[in-house]
Amino acid sequence: MQSQAYKDLRLKASDNERQVVGNLEMLNRRVYELLYSSKSEAGDGGEKAAKFMYVVHMQVMGSKEGTDRAGQESHFIDWYTSTRIPLLVQVPGYLRSRVYRLAEHTELAGRAPTTSINENTPYKFLAIHEWSMDGAVVVDSSEFKMCMTDAEPWKMEGEEVVAEMEDRLFALYKVFE
């Protein structure tokens, strides 16, 4: 993304491409590093197309000066993968989950959603959870509702919540053979 050849693509854009990009609220490119992956024990978690995706953007906020942010982030990811994901696995039609760390990003047009702690950087962590069932079935299931209400927000011992999370729901539109 930092190569001159990639940057030159904007200079070669057609008038139509420039108009489309100029009308976008945001256009950015992000590269993520895989931190964690799990799949359904039924064995269909790797190949089957998901009908529904629950996507969570996450950021460790830190609460005290001098706090080890890398240690907090590692602790947060350990909590998320050992507490939240096992609850999501119980939701009918579960296929797989993956957790990523932002490696680099480039804002190409507009402004991407940012965290409350850093107006210049998008959320550092991304979790993608997938199901083989329609979103309404997943979200209306008692297992999904329990996961969203029973798990307390992540906290450091004796402190306020130190993680910010934003979630989004996506449905499969079309599968190309």
Summary of the structure (lengths in Angstrom):
residues: 177
radius of gyration: 18.7
end to end distance: 29.7
largest distance: 56.4
contacts: 468
relative contact order: 0.24
helix: 28%
strand: 33%
